[in-house]
């Protein structure tokens, strides 16, 4: 059995895709908060991701007990983007 562990880092694609003359955000887009749970950040916490093999369960809202499940996806970075997009649409991101 194999497990993929993701650490809190700035996504390289965000830094690499920044056009010349612009500064990419140094804030990580997520942080690990538990063995299988991550908090998604967008100007503060906006949601969570839980890894329940084989899917990543996406939650929008903060704190975790009040967050609502919005999706289940198979790719970790897609899960991050899903939470951030849904948080912006629902107004959770400030």
N, C-alpha and C positions, 0 to 999 in steps of 0.2 A: 504494500500500500504506500502511496506517496501523498505528501501533503505540500501544498504551496503556502508559504508564509510570506505575507507582505508587510514590510516595515514602513513607517511613516517617512515619506520623502516627497520632495517636490517632483512632480512628474516631469521626466526629461523632455517629453514632447512639448510641454508648455514653455520650457526654457528655450529649446531648440527652435521652436516656431516663432519666437518673438522677432519681430522685424527690427532691423537696425534703427537705433535711436529710441527704442522703447525699452522699458525695464519690466521684466517679468516679475510677478509677485514671488517674494521669498517665503511666503506663508505656505506651509504644506496644505494640500487639499484634503488630507485625512490624517488621523492619528489612531494608533492601536490603543484601545482602552481595556481590553480583556483578551482572553485566549482566542476567541473567535469573533470579536466585535470591534468595530472601528467607528469613530465619530467622523462625520464628513463636515468640513469647514468651508464656509463662504462668508467672510466677515463675521466669524463666530460659528458656533455649532448649529447646523441646520437639519441634521439627520444622522442616521446610523446604518451600518451594514453588518449583518451577521452572516458568517459562513456556515451554512448547514449543507454539508456535502450532498449533492453535487451543485447546489445553487448558492448564490449570494442573495440574501433577503434584504430588500431596501426599505428603510423606514424614513419618513419625513416628520420632523418635530423634535422638540427638546423640552424637557429631559426625556431620556429613553422610555420611562414608563408611560409617557403621554404621546409617544410617537406612533404614527399610523403606518401600517405596511402598505406600500404602494406598488411593489414589483418584486419579481424573482428573476434573476438573470444568471447566465453561466460565466460571465467575464467580470473580473474584479473592477477593472477600470470603467467598464460600461455601468457597473453598479454605482460607482462614484458619480459619474455624469448623470445618471438617472436621478439620484437623490438631489444633486445640485439643481438640475433642471426643474424637478417637481417642487422643490423648496422655493425657487424663484417664482414659479407660476402661482403657488398657493400663498405667497407672501411671507413665508417663514424666514427667508433670507432678508436681512436688513442691510 
